[in-house]
Every structure is written in C-alpha cells, then in structure tokens.
Amino acid sequence: MTEGAPPVAPLVAPAAAMPVTMPEEILLLTLDDATGRPVGAAGMAADLAMAGAMLMELALAGRIDSDPDQLYQTDAAPLGEAPLDALLARIGAQQPPQRSRWWMETLAREAAKLRAAWLERLVGRGILKREKGRVLWVFPDHRYPKRDDRQTREVRARLRGVILADEIPEPRDAMLIGLCRITGLVPLLLSPEEAARAEGRIAQLAALEEMARSLAASARDLSFGGSHRDG
C-alpha cells in the first residue's frame, strides 16, 4: 500500500445478496409486493408453512433428520441464524425426542413470534421496510412493503421454472414446492390454469425428498384432522 494512502475498506457483500433462507422465501411469497400485507393462505396453513420451512432448512443444512418415530438432531453446530439456532438447540435438548408432527404443531403455535423474527431480519437486510399505522384509528397495523423485490421475483421465477419447464430441481426447491403444495401456496406461484396442468408434476416434485414427505404428512394431519403416520 502506498505510504500515506487511506486504508482500503474490505469488500462486504450487500445484505440483500446474502443467501435467503426457506422461512424468508415463504414470507416473501406471502407478502403483497406493494402493501406488505399477507396474501394467500391464512391461519393454520400459513403457520404450518413457517414451521415446515424452519425444519426443512435445518434438514437441508444436515442438522436434523427423522424416522417414523422421531425427529432428531444430527449436528449441533450453529448456522449463524438466531431463529434456526434456537430451534436446533431445542431439538437437541428435547427429551424424549418427538415426532415430526409434534414439532410442526409446536412451532405452528409459535408462528406469530417466529414470523416477526424473520420479518425483522428481512428489514435489517434492506429487503423489506417496516411501516406502522392504525386500523380504524385504534388497532395497530404493521406492514412490511418490499424495499427490494428482486428476491421475491427470483424465488417465483425459480420455482415456476422447476414446475413448468420440467427442470431438475435442487433439493431445496423440491422441498419448497412440496411445502407450497401442502399449505395452499401454489396459487401464489401459478395461475389456476397452470396449476391444473402441472398438478401431476407438483405432486411428483413434492414426493422427491423424504423430509418433505414426512413434514407434508404431519401438515395434512394438523390441517385436516387425519391420522396419517408421520416421521
């Protein structure tokens, strides 16, 4: 370095360029691009989508696995994502170990708190902005309009490409499509005509990953009161 020259700042990737986690992708898909208000599936379906996304993210990172009797920790190393690391620690400490359905139900009950944590992370990365207001001048109204919609457009385009163009999916995309299918989020990706034509393809993709099948069975149980055996 030339004597007297100012130090060169290290290159840091913009926050929005950092990898987006599956819970964040679910949130981006379910927020209206302009208003920042939720769209698509509501209630239990949206809560199960958040629960499944967090568990799938840990599975993709090699931190958890499941069998017909339990969902268990395979690696305790933190990922550096506070909501995921807290969940990973809980799974490792849970005694006796519980099945996928138990974790889906437990996390779905905590979905509002979990969703808030992920929304704040997206705000911190500059992808969303937080706006506070009042409904009827009384009730608090928190909205999260997209400051940068590139991530949302990329997620939609990527998943549409896998479904409609018969692309070979990455495990992450197969899991995410399965999650969208079981929690009613496919209309946020495809038109009704496209969804009808691609029904078989979507079902095929949803069945590719074992963890996705396990969590899908759990979500069906919790959504519709079935008695499927899950892993």
N, C-alpha and C positions, 0 to 999 in steps of 0.2 A: 504494500500500500504506500502511495506517495506521502512523504512527510508533510504534515500539516493538513492533509485531506481529511474530511469528515468521515467517520466510520460508515461503512455500507450496512444498511439495515438488512437483516436476514429476510429472505423471501418467505412469506407466510401465505398459504392458500386462503382465499376468501372463505368466510364461514359457510356461505351457500354452496361452495364447491366440495365441502366435506360429504362423505357418504351419508345418504339418508336411510334411516332405519325403517324396518317394516311398520312399526307403530306410527312413525311420522308419515309414511306413504299413505296409510289408511286415513290419517287425519287430513292430509292434503286432498285426498279424493272426496272426502265427505264435507268439505267446506266450500260453500259457494264462492266462486272466484271473485265476485265483485263485493258482496255484502259481508263475507266472512262468517255467515251463519251456517249451521249444519244443514245438509241436504241428504236425501236418500234415507237409508234405514235408520230408524229411531228406536229408542227403548232398549230391550234386551238384545236385539240383533246388533246394534252399534256397540253395546257393552261387550258382547262376546267377540266382536271383531277386534276390539282393543286387547282383550285378554289373549285371544289366539295369536295376534301379531307379536305380542311380547314373548310368548312361549316359543313361537316359531323362530324369532330372532335368536333366542338362546340356543335353540336346536341347531340352527344354521352355523352358529359360532362354535359348535362342538361342546357346549357347556352342559346340555341336558339330553336325556334320551327317555324312552318309555317302553314298557312292555305291557301285556294285558293286565298286570296287577299294580303297576306303579309308574309314576313319572319321577325320575331321579337325576341328581347332579352327577355329571361325569368329569367335570373340570371346574375347580373353584376359582380359577384366575379371573379377576375382574376385566370387564370390557372397556371401562372408562366412561360408561353411560350410566349415570346415577340411578335412573329407574330400573334398568336392567340388572345392574349390580346388586341392588337391594333385593330384587326378586330372586336372583341366583343364590344369594346368601340364605334367603328364606327357604328355598327348596332344599338346600343342603342341610339346613337345621331342622327341617320338619321330621318329627318322629311321632308315630310311624310314618313312613313315606305314603303319599296319597296318589290316587289315580288321576289321569288327565282331567276327567270330569270334575273332580273336586277342585283342582286348580283353576279350571275355567270358571266354575261357579264363584269361587272365592274372589278371583280377580275381577269378574264382571260386577260384583257388588262394590268394588273399589274403583270402578271405571271413571267416575267423575274426577276423583283425585288424580288418577293416573293420566287422564286426558289433559288435565290442567298442567301437569308437569311437562308433558311433551309439547303442549302449545307454547309454554314459556320458553322451551328450548328452541323452537322454531322462530319465536320472536327474537331471541338472542342471536340467532344466526342471520337475521335480516330477511328471512323468507316470509314471515308474517309480521303484521303490526297489530298492536292491541288498541282497541277503541272502547271506551266506556261511555255508557249513556243510561237513559231511563226509559222504561216502557210505561206509558200512561203516567209519566212524571213520578212514578213511585218505585217500580221494581227495577233493580239493577239489570243492565243489559250489556254483556261483554261480547264484543265481536272481534274476529281476527281476520280482517281482509288480507289478501296476499300482496305483499310488497313486491314480490318477485314470483311470477307464476311459471317460471321455466321448469322448476322441479315437478310441478303438477302436470304440465304438458308432457314432460319426459316420461313420467310414470304411466299416464294414459296411453301415450303412443307406444311405449314398450309392451304393455300388456295387450293392447289391441293387435300389435304386430304378431305376438305369440299366438293369439287366438285366431285371428282372421287370415294371417299369412302362413299358417302352419309352420312357424319357426320352431326349432328345437329349443325348449325352454331351459333356462338355468333353474336349479332347484329353488332359488328364492322366488322366481316368477311363478313356478308351478304352485308353490305354497300360497302365494298371494292370490292367485286366481282361485284356488280352492277356498280360501278364506272369503273372497268376494262372493263366491257361489253360495256358500252355506249361510252367509249373513245378509244376503239380499243386496249386495252392492254392484252386481253386474250391470244394472241399468245406468250406473254412473260411468261405465266404460263403453257400452254398446247401445245402439238403437234397438227398439223392440224387434225389428225385422232381422237385424244382425244377430241378436241373442237367440232368436228362434232357429236361425240357420246354423248357429255354432253350438247348439245345446250339447250335441254329442262330443264335440271337440273339448268343450269346457269340462264336461264330466270326465273325459279321458285325462286331461291335464290335472284335475283335482285329485285323481287317484294315483298319480305318479309317486308322490312322496309319502312314506309311511307315517311320519309325524303329522302331515296334513290330514291323512285319513283318520288317524286317531283323534285329533282335535275336532275334525268335522263330525265324527260320531258323537263326541261329547256335546258339541254345539247343537246337534239335532235333538239330543236328549233334553237339553235345557230349554230349547226353544219350543219344542212341540210335546214335551212330556212323554217321550218314548222311553223304551227300556233297552236300548242297544248296549251291547257290551263294548266298552272302550278301553284303550290302553293307557 
